[in-house]
């Protein structure tokens, strides 16, 4: 076992709005890092932002700002999202920091002094969105970037070049003799395929007259460093290369780069040859994961189908979103995102399998043992079978994580919970209670609780907050609940009989799938209130004011806002429905509500109403409703919920 583990994410272009793709890489790195720590290694994670280059310079100019001010504003979006997503990175590097720029300059000077960088003329094309150089032959349809299909710019200018071509044979040999260096294997083949074509020297500078936002070359003040040459160095500048040799050597020897498939070549060809020139050993591995697609289409701003992680957090909560991300993709392959696939996975694995199991075990301990975890009696075969499966899963999880299949490892753990639910059916503790067989009941409930302890420990890296909650429910104190290690997870009898278990509301309240949401929408009109209540019981949604309690966080997942009604009309053929155009802050939406018996369209126009703003749009009688208004009903009387006095603008949060 390696003593240390160092994992990096790509550093993200600071201009970009963080989306589900960035979140996936960062969450995956965080989960891998937490698993390696759980396995007893000193695990270290680095992420950060890529802040130089033409894109940033252009965006800052468009806002009339200095590039650094623009970066200072933009970087916060990444930092805050990572905080929100529970990312436990040890460091966050920005390429505009002095500690980074100093190392980039030292490396440039050293390579220049050793004639590994030389001056010549660059003639070729440049893609600004990808920040990549291409030759005429690389381009599609004459002028289009082979990666993103956008037009490139032709350049002809004095530049500095890194003698990358001289490392071609060495790199081919290195990749061939180090299986697992580039993963999955087909990405190693892709790199080899690229290398077998002509490998040119790499242009690593731009004249300042054309682009000034970059690190100045230490040997020529009229040029700045190419953004990729600068960015890749973050992986070593952040961990003390040139400043803290002890830390650097310890971490670099166990370094793993997690990247997306689109930036394979910049890493496996540019970075490896740069490292060789610098005189450093190769990282342990590169792993290129696939892309999240939306309903099998590429996600892109122009198609308007980019999934915003904040929207996902609002629906699923942080931990369940992490769970759905990690289990929804086989690392290395592309995955298709749909809301429904996430909701299905959530409901089946978390709400049904894990949530139900916990609630069964805890509720029966409370009911039959006064909330004190009972001591087990003699174990029977059926108990031992579950115990063995639970005790074995840590090993298979570890193997899977080491083979970069955390999705499969987590599936194995969930399978233990599925077995535990079957175990409850087989042993029927409720019948044992009826028969007064308390000793056997004690063994069953203890076995169920120990299984939950092991499973929750193994899922801790994926869902740290929820698993802490689960473990405290089983009677552990905060320290025990959060200090998870493989030794305790491969041992039975850790929960102490006599500990007090806690009653909690559903750990993962069920989320209604899309079709059900659509149906329920029509029923949500207050005129059908009783039907709605029946439906809610059936689908186990969290009922505010019912007998199920919601936490404040769960409550705030529902965004209530003020809205102004701009237009209103009756829906043809539906005597209870009004169709309205409403204003919510700067946005306009369409809303369908079952209030036509109580309010005429004229009475609605100009009114300020309260709506649920983050409800998934649904079709009512074939017309889309983008939200739901709040009203109260008693008998036949229906009244809108409104703001008490004052002229409130639309879009104000309510809560
Ligand atoms: N700044 C460079 C990386 C420099 S590393 C020294 C960069 N940044 S990026 O912000 O454009 O992309 C960062 C990562 O996000 C890449 O690994 C990319 O693969 C990933 N993703 C972008 N869209 C994605 C999906 N739709 N799905 C999964 N990941 C995707 O490139």
Boltz pocket constraint, residues with backbone or C-beta under 6 A from the ligand:
constraints:
  - pocket:
      binder: B
      contacts: [[A, 9], [A, 10], [A, 11], [A, 12], [A, 13], [A, 16], [A, 20], [A, 21], [A, 22], [A, 24], [A, 25], [A, 50], [A, 228], [A, 231], [A, 232], [A, 234], [A, 258], [A, 259], [A, 260], [A, 261], [A, 262], [A, 263], [A, 289], [A, 290], [A, 291], [A, 292], [A, 293], [A, 299]]
      max_distance: 6.0
